[in-house]
Amino acid sequence: MAKIVVYSMAYRGDVFPYVPIASGLARAGHDVVFVVPEEYHPLFAAEPFRCASSGTDFAPKLLDEHAEYVARWGKRFGGGLMLRLYFGELTIPYLPQLHAALEAEVADADLLFSHPAAAVSGSMAAELHDVPLVVGDLFPMIMLSEYDPISSLPYPGRRVNRMLIRGMRSRLMDPMFSAKGFRAFRRQLGLSNDGWNVMDARLSPLANLALVPSAYYPPRPDWPDNYTMVGFTPWEGPDGGRLDSEVTEFLDAGDAPVVLTLGTSAASAQPQVFDQALAALDAHRERAVVLASNDDLAADLAQRVGAQHLVRPFIPLAPLLRRSKAIVHSGAHGTNSLALLAGVPSVIAPCLFDQVAHGRRQQELGTGAWVRRKRDLPKAVATILNPANGYTERAQAFSEQISQEDGTARTITELERILDSTSS
């Protein structure tokens, strides 16, 4: 069997979708190492793979310290200025540590399976040791296509878009992508920069597996031939998604609640949404389970909300949603995918650029309401909760459609097929 290194970091939604894949590969007999920030290691203690440090603390606690920046720039200019934080501040200054930690595991590996943003730096270790790289993409909405607008720009048509895409791959975009730092480190490692750019570095020249169903985000005709949609890869959560007695007692004590969670980014960047959403739910006499993301926010909210609500920093979302009627969230990939699979309607109040795409898509599908302005949140909650509007029925129907695609099983099959082809 093969040694497979799985690589990710940052928000929970950037990490959790890879857990069932890593566990499935380990149960199939492979030697699987998940290179991930140490903050995540206790959560994965019961999983069958081994965790290794990624070399830095690029994880929720550190990202919470940058909440003000996220709140200011998360959606502006298509989120482009977020790369100054993710790459310029949290990655490039730590490239030696990140590279050393990953290389220690990749040097004798048979395959590296990486998050797309992590692959910009992680691919260097794969190149040095001639290890096949496969990217598990969470963000098909930022794939360049002449059929779609570029980021937040108006759509100018296919011909102009082709010109813009060439520009995105040129050195004109190096300042936005902090590419100078990546290029310098590649030279230090003896790697070529000929033809190298960040937009292509987030993908693999070998194979890219989008962890998203094609029914949710249809592939574009001009995407690379090695880009395949495989479906969502939901993780049940720690200890198999077990809900503790306090949570189950709360769920048993009344009608199905509404889940209120803003993920890692939005919880600290726009905490006022908790109060706005709870006020809207109180107006409809709805119970809520509030996932505050961190201990400080949970303690603050718990002191202020009524007894009809349960507040926790974290509860496994997949089993919780199966006992809930709706969810208010920011549209982060992990939460969004679990809501769609559970068949519960969503109110989406985005904080980051990719979350805007999920809000727009759920609104198109009729499975959720996209909150463009915060003052529209109460109206969106009322719209979703009104049975006459049909959101629950549409969400359940779409859940049945996408649940037929086992993204985890298909990803594992594809990775094993690639292993066979590259080892022969």
Residue, then its C-alpha position, 0 to 999 in steps of 0.5 A: m500500500a502507498k504512503i499518502v500525504v494530505y495537506s491543508m490548513a486555515y479555516r475549519g471549512d478548509v480542513f474538515p472536507y479532507v478528513p473523511i478522504a484521509s480516513g477512508l484511505a487509511r481504512a483501505g490500508h494506506d499509510v496516511v499522514f494529514v499535515v495540518p496545524e496542531e490546533y486540529h490534532p485533538l479533533f482528529a484523535a479518533e481518526p485512523f490516520r496520523c497527524a503531523s504539524s504543518g509548521t505554523d499555527f495557520a488555523p482558527k485561533l490565529l485567524d481570529e486575531h485578524a478579524e478586523y481585516v477580514a471584516r473590512w476586506g473579505k468581500r471588497f474587490g472580489g476578496g482579492l486583498m485577502l491574499r495579502l493576509y493569507f499569502g503575504e502575512l501568514t504564508i510567505p514569511y513562514l515558507p521555510q517552516l512550512h516547507a520543512a514540515l511538509e517535506a519531512e513527510v513528502a520525501d518518501a511519499d507516493l502521493l500528495f493530496s492538497h488543498p488548492a491554496a496550500a498547494v501553491s507552497g506545498s507543490m514545491a516539496a512535491e516537485l523536489h521529490d518527484v511526488p505526484l500532486v493531486v489537488g482537492d479543490l473546494f472553490p470551483m467558483i474561482m476557476l478561470s473561465e471565459y464563460d464567467p465574470i472574473s471575480s467581482l467584475p461585470y461580465p464583458g463577454r467571452r472575447v474580453n474575458r480571454m484577455l483578462i484571463r491571460g492578464m490574471r496569469s501574467r506577472l502584472m498580478d504578482p503584487m496581488f498574489s504576493a508572488k514575488g515571495f513564492r518565486a524567491f523561495r522557489r529559486q532558493l530551492g533550485l526550482s524553475n519559475d519559467g511559466w510559473n504563476v499563482m493562478d496555475a500553481r493552485l492546481s495540479p498539472l496531473a489531476n484536480l478533484a473538485l469536492v463539489p457536485s456538478a449539480y451544484y456548480p456545473p463544470r465550464p466547457d473550457w476548464p482543464d481536462n484534468y479537472t473533475m467534479v466528484g461531489f461533497t465530502p462531508w465529515e460527521g465530526p469528532d467521535g463519529g459525530r456523537l452529540d453529547s447529552e446536553v445537546t440531545e436533551f435540548l433537541d428532545a425538549g421542543d420543536a426542531p431548532v434553527v442552527l445559527t453558525l457563522g463558521t470560523s471567519a464570520a464569527s469573529a469578523q461580523p459577530q453582530v450577525f449573531d444578535q441580528a439573527l437571534a432577534a429575528l428568530d425570537a420574533h418568530r418564537e424559534r429555538a436556536v442552537v448557536l455555534a459561536s466558533n470560539d470560547d469567548l464568543a460563546a461565553d458572551l452570547a450565553q450570558r445574553v440569550g434566552a433559555q430557549h437557545l443553546v450556545r456552544p463554541f462547536i457541535p458536530l454539524a452534520p448530526l445536528l442538522r439532521r434534527s434542525k429545520a433551517i440554518v443561518h450561516s455565512g456560506a463557508h464551503g463546509t457548512n454550506s455543503l452539510a446544509l445542502l446534504a441535510g436538506v435544510p434551507s439556508v439563510i446565507a450572510p456572506c463574509l468572504f468572497d467565496q461565500v458570496a458565490h454560495g449565497r448566490r447559488q443557493q438563491e438560484l436553486g431556491t434552497g436558500a436566501w442570500v443576504r446582500r445587506k445585513r439589514d435584510l437578514p430579518k426578512a430572509v429569516a422570515t422568508i425561509l421559515n414561511p412554509a408557503n415559500g417552499y424552501t424546505e421542499r426544494a432543499q430536501a429535493f436537492s439533497e436527494q439529488i446530490s446525495q446520490e454522489d458519494g464524493t468521498a468514495r469517488t475521491i478515494t477511487e480516483l486517488e487509488r487509480i492515480l496511484d496505480s497509473t503513476s507507479s506503473 
